Amino acid sequence: MASSRKNKTLFIDSEAVSALTLLKAGLLDPVKELYNSKEAVEAFKTGLLNGSTFPFPFLLAPSGKRNQETLRSIKKDESLDLITHGNKKVGKIKVDEVFSIDVQERLRQIYGTDDSSHPGVASTKKRLGHYSVAGSYTIDTSPLEKIKKSIADAKVRIGAQHTTAIMMAANPLHRAHERLIRQTLERTDLIVIFLLKPYNNTDLAYDLRHDVMDYFIDNFLPQNRVIIITLENSYLFAGSNEVIIDAIVADNYGCDKLMIGQNHAGVGMYYDSNANHSVIDHLKGIDIDIEIASEYVYCDQCTTLVSTKTCPHGQHHHISYHSDSILELMKTGILPPAVLMRKEISSIILSRLFPERFENIEKLYNAIMPGQGLIEEHSENDFYSELMKLYQTTSLT
């Protein structure tokens, strides 16, 4: 709905809308409102809010010349319409305070660095203005309320006593992801997969990754024990504080455990006093268990997927599951080996990345694939799946 512009306006982007909506829906508790200047200074010093961990002040400081002029001139108790793309009004804020911020310090708070070569730093710096506004605001939280209800309904449906969150991009979904999900499922009643939807460009479209995850859950996992939730992956979830925000959001969505990998951003593993430690050992006031999963590899001696903690063979026997490398194969149109990705999954992805790739798919299929002696129509998805079977034939190799 277009703004009537009765109040002064503040222009915000989709990432700010997402963050404000999370806050208003209660999913960033202990934070309940925008920080004022006093709270921002205290949070920067301690990383705490009312005794609970929150790694950086929650501020609304949008960039743009018009926004800066508005914030410099606005008075206490005046209202600002929150306007996003397409001149759409998404909320309103009653101003309590406007205060200046140090952009470089803000970047260090979020990312642990202000180095402009860092991709997150570069994109967030463009979004940051020099003034932050505090005050009560309104915004539509109904999409997130529906998500909270869907999780609650899923727990009731199976009588779940324990619910585990997994934050995952699945870009693409490979065998190590599958192992992590299955192993987690052995120790919990319900898994909530928060499928990350970033604002910057990603190699695989979100809808495609969602369809792939749906297919895997529907065809290879027990019914009703895994659900997918969209998590808009804004600047809040970036940098050295990612795992902390993940834990806070998962906790507020009703999960009692968060499963993460050793390479999860923000874990910050270190060795001290004869034990492994990480940033999660210092969390306060967050009522969720965080478990760090083993690293999974394929060992050519064990001839199966194994944990690096249990495999006796050296790294030179291991095939690692690097999403970027697997994706690079797919972007060039190469079907990844089945040891890296399930053939059904890679077939779905390749057929979507390269639609109508073959001039005559039926002719090609019938020329090189075994059949049942029947006339059938075949899709590109069928072609890739059957091609993988030929790759796995070993009698002539």
Rosetta blueprint (number, residue, H / E / L):
1 M L
2 A E
3 S L
4 S L
5 R L
6 K L
7 N L
8 K E
9 T E
10 L E
11 F E
12 I L
13 D L
14 S H
15 E H
16 A H
17 V H
18 S H
19 A H
20 L H
21 T H
22 L H
23 L H
24 K H
25 A L
26 G L
27 L L
28 L L
29 D L
30 P L
31 V L
32 K L
33 E L
34 L L
35 Y L
36 N L
37 S H
38 K H
39 E H
40 A H
41 V H
42 E H
43 A H
44 F H
45 K H
46 T H
47 G L
48 L E
49 L E
50 N L
51 G L
52 S E
53 T E
54 F L
55 P L
56 F L
57 P L
58 F L
59 L L
60 L L
61 A L
62 P E
63 S L
64 G L
65 K H
66 R H
67 N H
68 Q H
69 E H
70 T H
71 L H
72 R H
73 S H
74 I L
75 K L
76 K L
77 D L
78 E L
79 S E
80 L E
81 D E
82 L E
83 I E
84 T E
85 H H
86 G H
87 N H
88 K E
89 K E
90 V E
91 G E
92 K E
93 I E
94 K E
95 V E
96 D E
97 E E
98 V E
99 F E
100 S E
101 I L
102 D L
103 V H
104 Q H
105 E H
106 R H
107 L H
108 R H
109 Q H
110 I H
111 Y H
112 G L
113 T L
114 D L
115 D L
116 S L
117 S L
118 H L
119 P H
120 G H
121 V H
122 A H
123 S H
124 T H
125 K H
126 K H
127 R H
128 L E
129 G L
130 H L
131 Y E
132 S E
133 V E
134 A E
135 G E
136 S E
137 Y E
138 T E
139 I E
140 D L
141 T L
142 S H
143 P H
144 L H
145 E H
146 K H
147 I H
148 K H
149 K H
150 S H
151 I H
152 A H
153 D H
154 A H
155 K H
156 V H
157 R H
158 I H
159 G L
160 A L
161 Q L
162 H L
163 T E
164 T E
165 A E
166 I E
167 M E
168 M E
169 A L
170 A L
171 N L
172 P L
173 L L
174 H L
175 R H
176 A H
177 H H
178 E H
179 R H
180 L H
181 I H
182 R H
183 Q H
184 T H
185 L H
186 E L
187 R L
188 T L
189 D L
190 L E
191 I E
192 V E
193 I E
194 F E
195 L E
196 L E
197 K E
198 P E
199 Y L
200 N L
201 N L
202 T L
203 D L
204 L L
205 A L
206 Y H
207 D H
208 L H
209 R H
210 H H
211 D H
212 V H
213 M H
214 D H
215 Y H
216 F H
217 I H
218 D H
219 N H
220 F H
221 L L
222 P L
223 Q L
224 N L
225 R L
226 V E
227 I E
228 I E
229 I E
230 T E
231 L E
232 E E
233 N E
234 S L
235 Y H
236 L H
237 F H
238 A L
239 G H
240 S H
241 N H
242 E H
243 V H
244 I H
245 I H
246 D H
247 A H
248 I H
249 V H
250 A H
251 D H
252 N H
253 Y L
254 G L
255 C L
256 D L
257 K E
258 L E
259 M E
260 I E
261 G E
262 Q L
263 N L
264 H L
265 A L
266 G L
267 V L
268 G L
269 M L
270 Y E
271 Y E
272 D E
273 S L
274 N L
275 A E
276 N E
277 H E
278 S L
279 V H
280 I H
281 D H
282 H H
283 L L
284 K L
285 G L
286 I L
287 D L
288 I L
289 D E
290 I E
291 E E
292 I E
293 A E
294 S L
295 E L
296 Y E
297 V E
298 Y E
299 C E
300 D L
301 Q L
302 C L
303 T L
304 T E
305 L E
306 V E
307 S E
308 T L
309 K L
310 T L
311 C L
312 P L
313 H L
314 G L
315 Q H
316 H H
317 H H
318 H E
319 I E
320 S E
321 Y L
322 H L
323 S H
324 D H
325 S H
326 I H
327 L H
328 E H
329 L H
330 M H
331 K H
332 T L
333 G L
334 I L
335 L L
336 P L
337 P L
338 A L
339 V L
340 L L
341 M L
342 R L
343 K H
344 E H
345 I H
346 S H
347 S H
348 I H
349 I H
350 L H
351 S H
352 R H
353 L H
354 F L
355 P L
356 E L
357 R L
358 F L
359 E L
360 N L
361 I H
362 E H
363 K H
364 L H
365 Y H
366 N H
367 A H
368 I H
369 M L
370 P L
371 G L
372 Q L
373 G L
374 L L
375 I L
376 E L
377 E L
378 H L
379 S L
380 E H
381 N H
382 D H
383 F H
384 Y H
385 S H
386 E H
387 L H
388 M H
389 K H
390 L H
391 Y H
392 Q L
393 T L
394 T L
395 S L
396 L L
397 T L
